[in-house]
Amino acid sequence: KYETILKREKLFQVKTETSKGEKDKFSHKKQILLLSQIGFFNLPQIKNLSNVKKGQLISHLLNRHEKNSSDYIRYFGGKNTSSKHNCKTSANIQDVNQLLKSLGLKEIFLNVKELA
């Protein structure tokens, strides 16, 4: 099952490898936010997984640290905007919207309050 999911979801993978001296184009938090907004976490195969297992899968998909992936997913639904694991900042939302718009997709968020 996971192999099929990985193949299908690689379409949504945001490049994380960078050239020497170049920063990531899209941060880990922005990637989690984007995956959430395109419905990845609502897929039947993903929805019932624990946050730890989701973190394991995401860490492989995005080539990111497993614990950070799990933490971002765990805190994603929370309303504690002061947490260091908060993905739903104005800057992140703006960047996700900019990407969606550049791809001809409908912007999902207008502001942070709509996420609560």
N, C-alpha and C positions, 0 to 999 in steps of 0.2 A: 504494500500500500504506500509506504513512504517513498519508494523509488518512483512510483507514478506521480505522486504529489510533487516531488522534487523536480521531475521533468516538466510538469505542467507549470509550476510556479517559478521556474527559472526565467520565464518571460518577464516577470516582475522584479527580478533581481536588479538592484542598482549597483553599478560598478563600485567596488570598494578598494580595489588595488589602484595605487597611484604612482605616477612617475616620481622620480627622485626629487625631493624638495617640494612636491605638490601636495596640498591637503586633500582629504577626502572631499569629493564633490557633494556628497549627501551623508550626513552624520548617521550614526546608529539609531539615535532617537527619531530622526526624520524617516528612516527606513521603516521602523516599527509603526510609526504614525501612518505612513503611506500604505503599508500592508493592511493595517486595520481598515483604512478608508476604501480600499479596493475590494474588501470583503474576504480577505484571506482567512481571518480568524473565524469567519462564519461558515467556512466550508465544513460539510458534515464530518470529514475525516479529521479535521483540526479542532473543531468546537469542543469535543468531549475530552481532549487531552488535558492533562494537568499543565499548569504554567511552566513547570520544570521541563516537561516533555516538549511543550511548544518552544521553550527556550533552546532546547537541544536541536530541534529541527531548524529553527530560525538561525541559530549560530552556524549551522552547516550551509544553509541557503545563502546567507549574507557574508560568510567568512568573518564572523564576529565572535567575541567572547561569550561563552555560554551563560555564565552567571549574569552578566549585564543584560543579555537578551531576556533571561527569565525575570530579572528585576524590573525591567522596563514593561514587560507584559503584565506582571503582577500588579504594578502600580498604575497601569494605564487607565483602569476604570475608576480610580480614586479621585477625590476632589482636593487632595493636598497638593496645591500648586507650588508649594515651597520645597517639595521633595526634590532631591538631586536626580531622582529617577523620572521626573515629570517630562513626558514627551510633548505635551500639549501646550507649548509656549507660543506666544504670538509670532515669534521669528520662525519657528518650525512650521507652524500652520501656513504662514505666508510663503515659505519656500515650497511646501507641498502643493499649495494652490498654484504657484508659479509653474511648477513642473507639469501639473495636470493641464493647465491652460496651454502650455507650450506643446503638449501632445494632442491638443484639440479635445480634451476631455472636460467635462463639467467640473467646475470648482466645487469642492465639497463643503468647505467652511467659509463663513464670512468673518467670524471672529471667535475668540476663545470661549465666550459665554455660550455659544451654540453647542460646544462639546460637552458641557456639564449635564 
